[in-house]
């Protein structure tokens, strides 16, 4: 059921917020943290990956070559889908045909799509148009009083695999795996199957190395275990290691600040994104290791990473690299992970295929870390904003006057409270914390501080206070029942949220804590105190009347020393058991990772559901205070903002946001150059009829192909355009 947003006037909002924020955020020269350049911002280090006496990677450049080849290679998928298929346009996806999915995941997927604005049923193989957006619309979209005239539960995301049941891979030829394929129950036109579409919009991979966790719901763990996205949570994770005596054994791997590796090992086994059901990474290793990288795709002779191995020469593009994947693995990784000479100890494919080698058994580790090394080079730190000199107030003086005013509007509108730091995202937990430690004035004032260890905070939301994972917010884009986001669980039944674990920790349920960072959270660093050392009872806080105790961690350099208290375990457990409690609440459900704003003009459609096609529609969303009233929505960050209705203010804010676009990204210059890519872009026909079937099966629709040409280090003459440019 649609609910109206609570109306909070701007003046009342500022009065109630200043009660807290005057102690934490500089108010002179504007409100909120000051945006800062990404140049020289620290990339979180991964101890043991490249350093130490026995590093995992022994040749960094070889690992980057391996990662870029794997990222763009269509052989990685079961039916021609590369990682880059969903990340070829400024690190995101701008396709417009067969990009719709019914809302939800994890068993919530319905079987029907929404009715379009034109009154017709949309569905697989629909071609999106400008008139389809936004997916939530009112008759006065810039205010919170407009009547709802349209609401779609669909998601604009990325078409991936047809799916199917995996049998085996081909070792030496062919892009497609041997799978039983048939029309999907949801993704089909008539009796003909189409490619499945992911249930969340594709975020950009550019600058994703700064995210503490990746994916919209944070399920790509900060700790890479070598074989799955789940970090320490996965009891069966590990890699095969050659021991000094010549034997081989499985060992745990634990690389921190490696959520990109954790993220990378998910799509190649996902039967929505890239693979037939039940394919393993060892199977993928058998498919690729003896092949020439990018064997079906042209590689530019001047590719900034791959050019030295390309068969191409100036004026003549050719396919592939002059090496094998196994050789790249051997060049990049410590021999103890690939040099065991015999097959057998690592299992074998189903169907009595040839037993796996050590290199095949460890292919998830090679894949994840190589992609992390490559994606770590995709840092866009040369936008006009980054190149500008700044004055004593932090104003980028080389930007236009309009863009300078736009930055002040960006701060006044509280955008900077979520889109904070050099990557314009609070999800860059470690980088923001390091910058704060190096320079107490990094964000404009010493009183505004960020902890590099805090992954949970306590914030004011509609109806009280809730624990919130740092880097995630609930903004009311869709109702909570559409998608739980961070409120979901992993395959082992554990909550994705740090906040949910933290409450269990305080209550003494240590076994419920599956991520080590939760134990390091200090209550005295939170925005609001959990407990107060006073006698008077409080509606939202624990006091002596309830039973409190000092926090268990040290209190050195606490942000708020008066908040160094927590309820006793007995009090906390009793509170958790209350069915209608008003304190000790989690804001996880309906919260999603705060995305970067860098290159934002090129990375539409916007939000986790892709329901907004333009930046103007996105700003309207914030102007009216969101779409839905959800429990996790924090009133300090999503509220009605009449000032943004002013045409000049809107223009100024847009100009500031566009100043965050790196021209190297726009023109695909080094390091954003790439090999050729053939991208499935819908199917022959439309959402009513399929006109041709696939060579894979007569039960599947034939692809229409979007050709992305190979680009060298000098880039392309044709600039990338905003998403709306490609809409009908």
N, C-alpha and C positions, 0 to 999 in steps of 0.2 A: 504494500500500500504506500502511495506517495505521501510524503509528509512535508509540510512547509518548513522552511528554515526559520529559526527564531530570529526575530528582528532585534539587532543590537545597534543602536545609533553609534556613529563613529566617535562622538564626544564621550558618551558613556563608556565606550570600549576603552578609549585612551585613559580615562580616569581610573578605571578598575585595573588596567594593566600597569599603569605607572606605579601603583602601589608596590608591585614587585620589581618591575624592570628598572626603576630608577637606581636600584642597588646593583644592577648587573650589566646595564647597557648604556653606552654613552648617548646622551640626548642632545649634546651640542652638535651643531652642524648636521642635524638629521637624526632619525631614529634607527637604531639597530646596527648590527655589525657592518663594517665597510667592506665591500667586495675587493678582493685582492688578486693579483696576477698569478697565473700558473707557472710562469717562468721560474725555474730553479726550485719549484715545490718538491719536497722529498717524496719519492716513491717508496712505500713501505718495504723494508728489507725482508728477505727470506733467509734466515740463518741456515747454513748447511747446504743451500742449493748450489751456490757458486764458490763459496769460501770454505775454509777449514782444511784439515788434513785429508779428508776423504769426501770431496763434494759429489753431489748427485750428477751435476752437469760439469763436464770437463772442458767444453768448448762452447762458449756463449754464442758466438756467431753461427756455428753449425746448428745450435738449438733454435736460433731465430729462423734460419733457412728452413729447417724441418717444420717449424710451427707455421710459417707462412704458406709453405706448400700444402700442408695438411688442411689449413683453414680454407683454402680456395679450391681444393681438389674435389671434384664431383664424384670420384670413386669412393669417397668416404661413406656416402649414403648407400642404402640398399637399392635405390632407384634414381640415381643421378642428382641427389641433393647434397650440396656442400654446406659447411658452416656458413660460408659467405652468401649462400642463397638467400638467407634472411638478414644479412648484414652487409650488403653491397653498396648501399647508398648512405654516405656519411656514417657508416657503421650501423645503419638501421635498414628498414625495408620500406620502399615507396610503391610497391605493386598495388594495383587497384582492381584486379580481377581474381575471383576465387580467393578472397582474403577475409571472408566472413566466417565466424564460428558462433554457434549458440553459446550462451554464457555458462561459466562454471567449469570445474575440473574435479577430479577425485570422486567420481560417482555422481556428481551433480549435473552432468551434461544432459540437457533435455534433447528431445528428438525433433523439435520444431524451431524454426527461425522466426524472427519478429516480422511483423507487417511493416513495409516501408512507408515513408511519408506520402508516397503516391497511392497508397492503399493496396498495393500488390505484395504478395508474399516474396520476401527475399530468400536466398538460400545459396547452396553451392553454385559456383561459377557465375555469381552475380558480378556485374561490373559496377563499381561504385561511381557515383557522381557527386558533384558539389552539393546538390540539393539533398543528398542523404544525410548531411551533417548539419548541426551536431546531433548526437543520438538522444540527447535530452534537451528539449526546447520549450520555451514559453513564449507567450505573446508579448512579453517585455523582458528580454533575456538579460538586461543589465541591472535589473532590480530584483529584490526578493519578494515582490508582490505580484509578479506575473503569473498567469494561469498556465498550467502545463498543457501544451498542445501536442506534444509528441514525446514518447519514451520508448526506446528500444533496448532490449536486453542483450542484443548481439554484441560481439566483439570484433574489431578489425585487428587482424593479426597477420600471420604468415602461413602460406600454404607450404606443406612439407611433403611427407611421403604418402603413397597410397596405402601403406601398411601391408599386412599379410603375415603368414606363418613361415618363419625362417627354416630353411633346410641346410643350405651350405653356401659358401662363397666360391668364386672362381679364382684360382691362384694367379693366373698369368694374363687373362684377357677379359674383356667385357666389364661394363660399368655396373650392371645390375646383379644383385644376389639371386640365388635360386630360392624362391618363396612361393607358397600357395597364396594367390591373390584373388580377391573377389570384391564386389561392391560393398562399401562400408554401410552399416545401418543408418548412419546420419548423413554422411557426405556422399551423396549420389544425386544424379538428375535422371529421373525415371529409374530404369534398372541399371544404369551405367554409373560405376563408381568414379568419384573425383578424388583428387588429393585432399587429405585431411588438413584442417587449419587449426593452429594452436589456439588455446583459450585465453591467451593474454598477448597484448601488443608487444612487438619486438623493440626493446631498448637498444640504444647505440652501444657498440663495444669500444668506441673511442673514449679514452680516459677512464674506462671501467677498472683499470688497475688500481685506482684509488679507492674503490669501494671495499669496505670491510667484509661485506657479504654481497653476493650477486644473486640475480633473479629478482623479480618483483617481490617475492615473498621471502627472500633471504635464505633460501634453502641451500644455496651453494656456500658451504661452510668456509670460514676463514682458514681452517686447518685442512690441508690436503693429505689424504691418507694413502694416495697412490693408486686407488682403484674405484672410488665412488665419490659422489658429491657430499657425503655425510660426515666427514671428519672423524672425530673420536666416537661418534654415535654408532658407527658401523662395526659390529663385533667381528665380522669376517674379513675386514679390509686388510690389505697388506701387499707386499711385493716380494718377489722371489730373488734371493741374494746368494751369490756364489761365495762360499766360505773359504777361508785359507786352506783347509784340508782338501779342497776339491769337491766337497758336497754342496748341495743347494738346499736352502730352507726358506720358508715364508716368514717375513718379519714385518712388524708394524712400521709404517712411515708416518711422520708427523711434521709437516712443513707449514709454519704459520705464515700469515699474510699471503695466502695462495688460493683465495676464493676464485680467481680466474681459472685455475687448474680444476678446482672442484666443479665449477660451472661447465667447463669444457667437456668433461667426461659424461655429461648427462644426455645431450642431444643425440650423439651417435647410437644410443641404445633406445631412444624414445620412439615409439611406434606412431607418434603424431609428427615428429620432426624429421627423422632421418632413416629409421631402420624398420625392418620387419621384426615382428615379435620374437623374443627369445634369442636374438643374436647377441653374442658376447664380444668384449673387446679382443679376446684372444682370436675369435673368428675374424674380426676386422684386421688383426695383425697378420693372419694367414693370407688374407686378401691382398694386403698392401706391401708387405715387407720386400717382396722380390720384384715389385713393379717399379717402373720409372715414374717419378712424381709428375702429376699434371699431364699424363700421357695423352689426354684428349683435348687439351686446352693450350692455346698459344700463350707463350710467355715473352714479354717484351725484352728485346736485347739489352735495354737500359733499365730494367727493373732494379730498384735500389737494393734489393736483397737477393733476388734470384738471377739477376742478369749474368753473373759470372758462370752459371751452370746452364744457361739457356742455350738451346740449339739455334735460336734466332740470331740473325745478324742484321746490321743496320739496313733498313729497307725491305727486309724479308723476315716475317714472323713465322716461327715454326712451333710445333707443339712439344711440350715436355722439357725435362731437365736431364742433363747428361750424368745421371747417377741413379742409384736405387734407394728406396726408403731405408733398407737395412743399413746401407753404408752411412746414411745421414745419422741414423740412430747410433751406430758405432762411433762416428766422429764426435757426437754431441755428449754421450752419456758414459758414465763410469763403467768400465768393462764388467764389474761385478754384477751388473744388471742384465747382461746379454751374452756373456761369453761361455756359459755352461754348454758343453759340446753335444749333449745327448737330449733326445726327446723322451717323454714318458712321465716324469714326476709331476707334470703340470696339468694332467688330464688330457682329454681329447674331445673333439667335436661330437655332438650327438649324431648318431647314424654311423658310428665306427669309422670316422675319418682319421686322417693321420694325426698322431698325438702332437700336442703343442710343444714348441720350443720355449726356452726361457724368454727370448725376445718377444715372442707372441704372447706369452702369459703376462708379461709386464707391459704390454702395449698401451694399456690405459694410462700408466704412469708416463710413458714417453709422450703420448698424445697430449695429456693434460698439461704437463710442464712445458712442452714445446709451444703449445698454443699460448700459454701464459707468457712465455718469453717473447713471442711475436707481438701479442696484444699489448705488452708493456711498452713497446715502441710507439704505439698509437696514442701519443699525447699531443693534443692540439693546444699549444701554449704560445701561439703567435698571432692571435687575433688583434684587431685594432685596439681593443681594451688592454691587452697584454703589452702592446708596443708603446702605449701612451705613457708619457711622463705624468707624475701625479704631484699635486700641490700639498701644502701642509695639512689640508683637510681630507686628503685621500681622493680628491677629485681628479679623474683622468683628463688633463687639460688639452690633450691633442684630439679628443673626440669633439664632435659637433656640440654646440650649445644645447641642442635638443637632447642628444644622448646623455649629456651631463645632467640635465634636469631629470631625464629618465632614470638615472641611477639614484637620485634622491627620492623619486617616486617609488622606486624599487625598495628602498629602505623604509620609507614612510608607510608603505602598504604591507610591511612585515614579511615581504618575500624573502628577505635575507635571513630570517630566523630559521628557515628550513634550507634554503639555497645559500649556504654559508661556506666561506673558505674559497680557496683558489679553484676548486672544481665545482663550485656553486652547488654543493650538496653536503648535508650533514652526514650522509652515508660514508664520507671519507674520514672515518673516525681517527685512524692513526695519523694520517697526514695533517689533519686539523690540530690534533693534539701535539704533534711535534712542533708545528709552527707556533703554537701557543707557548710551548716550553722555551723555544729559542727566543721568542720576542713577546713579552707580556702585552704589548700594544699591537699585536698582529692583526687583530680584528677591530681596531679603532680605539680601544680603551682598556686599561689594565683590569678594570672591574668586570669586563666581559671575558669569561674564561671557559676553556674546554679541556676536559681531561682525556688523555690518550688511553686510559684504562676503563673509563666508564662507558658501558654499552646499554645501561638502563638509566632512566631518569623518571622523575615524578612531575607531571604537568597538569595544568588546569584544563579540564575539558568540560563540555556541556554537562552539567549535573554533578560536578565534583572534581576529584583528583584521580588520576589513573597512572599506573606505571606504563612507560612507553619505551620501546627499544629505540636507542639513538640511531637516527638515519631512516626512520620509518614514521609515517604519519597517516592518519585517517582524515580524508578531506571531504568525504561525502559525494564522490563521483557517482557511485552506484550504491544500492542498498547492500548491507552486509550479507544478506542471503544470496546475492549474486555470486560472490567470491569472498571467502574468508581471508584471503591474503596471508599475512603473517600469522593469523589465527589458526592456520592449518597444522598438520602433524606430519612427521616423517614416517617412513615405512615401518619403523619400530615402535610407533605409538607415542613418540615424544613430541612435545610442542616445538614448533619452529621458533617461537618467541623466547628471547632471553628474559623478558619480563615475567612470563608465566613460570619460568624456572626460578627466578629470583624470589618470588613470593613463596614458593615451596622451600627454598633455602632458608628464608627467615623463619618459616614454620618448623624447621628442623628435619625436613624430609630431604636429606642430602642425596639420597639415591635418585631423586627426580632431576638432579642437575647433571646434564649431559654435555654442556659446553663450559670449558674451564674459565672463560672470561667472566662468567656470572659471579664466581666467588670473589673476584677482585673489585666488584662494584662497592663504592663507598657511599653510604647514605649522605654523608656530609658534603658530597659534591653534587647532589641533586638540586634541581631548580627549586623544589619545595621540600620541606622536611616531612619524613614519614611519621616521626614521633616528636613530641615536644616535652621538655623536662619541666612541666607545670602540673599543678593539681587539677586545674579546671578541665572538665570533659570538653571534647571538641567533636564536631560532626564528622569531620573528614580526617582528623589526626588522632594518633594514639597518644595518650598522656599517662601520667602516673596513676590516674584513676583506673586505667585499663590494665596497666602492667607493662613497663618498658625497661629497657636495659641499654647500656652503651653499645655502639657498633663494635663489631669484632675486629675490624681492620684498624690500622693506625689512623691518626688524625693529622698527620703532618701536612701543612699547607692546605688544609680543608678550604673549600670555597665558602662554605656556610657552616662554621663550627657549631652553631646552635642546633644544627640538624644531625648531629652525630649520635642519634638514638634510634632504636628500633623496638618494636614490641617484643615481649618475651615469646619464646616458642609456643607456649601454651596459649597465650593471647592470640598470636597469629593463626594458629591452627583452628582455634574456636571461631575466628573471624572468617576463615576460608570455608567453614562448614555452614555459615549462615546463608540461606537461600536468597535473601534480599539485602545483602550487605551494601553499604554506601561508601565504604572505604576498602582499601586493599584490593583494588580492581586493576585489571589489565586492559590496555588499549590495543591489544594485538589484533583482534578481529576487525577486519575492514581496513587495516593499515597496510601500506605498501612502501617500498623503498623510495626515498626521495631521489629523483633523477637529476643528473647534471643538466645545466642550462646551456652548456657550451655547444655551439653549432645548432642551437635549438631551432633556428629558422629552416633547417634542412632535415630535421629528424621527425617530422610529423608522420602519421597522425599521433595525437597526444593523449596522455593518461594511460593507465594500465589496460583500459578497455578500447583504446584507440578511437574513442567516440567524438573527438574534436579534430577537425581538419586543419584549422588555422590557429595562429597565435592570438588573433582577435577573439575567436570563440573561447580560447583558454582563459584569456584575461576577463571576458564576460563572466565566466564561471566563478572566478574569484571576486568579481565586482558584486555579484548577487549573493555571495556567501556560500557557494556550493549548490549541489543539486538536492541532496537528501540530508536529513537530520540523523546522524549516526552517533553512537555512544562515544566513539574514539575521536570525534572531531574536536580539535583544540581551538578554543575561542581566540587564542592569541595569534592564530595563523590563518584561520578561515572565517571571515566575517564580512558583512556587507560593507562596501567601500564606495560611497557615492562619488568621491573625488575622481575615480577612474572612469566615470561616465563622461568626463570632460574630453572632447575630441583632441585637444592639444595634449592633455596628460596621456591619453592613449597613444598618440603618435610619439611622444617623448619616450615612453616606456618601451615601445616597440623598437625605437632606434637604439636604445641601450641594449636590449636583448640581441639585436642584430649585430651589435659591435662585438659580440662574443663569438662570431663566426670566424674561424681560421681560413684564410684564403687557400691554404694548402689543402684543406679538406674540400672546399668548394671546387677546386680544379684538380683534385686527386693527385697532388704532387707528393713527392717523397716526404714522409714515410707512408703516405696513403695511396700510393700506386699499387697496381695489382695485375694478376694474370687475367686472361679471357675467362668469361663465365657464361654458361647457358642456363638461364633462369626460367623454370616453369612459370608461366604467367596466365593461369587459367587454362581452359580447354576449348577445343574447336566447338563452337556453338555458344549457347548462353545458359541461363539458369532454367530454361524451359525445355531445351532439347540439346542433345549432344550429336554432333554431325560426323564424328570420326572416332574410332577406338584406338587404343594403344597397342603397340607391338608386344607389350608385356602380357596382355590378356584382352580378349574381346569384351570382357565385362568391365573394362576400365576405359576412361575417356582419354583421347589423345591430347598431349600437351600442346599449347601454343608457347613458343619460346621467345624470351626477351634476351637478346645478345648484348652482353656487356663487354666491350672491346678491351683487350690488353692495353695497359697504360704504363709507361715508363716513368722514371724519376722526375722528368720535366713536367709531367702531368698532361691533362687534356685541354684542348682548346675550347671545349664545350663545358660550361659550368654546371654543377648539380643545381637542381631547382627545388623549391619547397614542394611538399607533398601535394598541395592543392593544384599545382601546375599540371600534374599528371591525371587529374580527375576530369571526367567528361563534363 
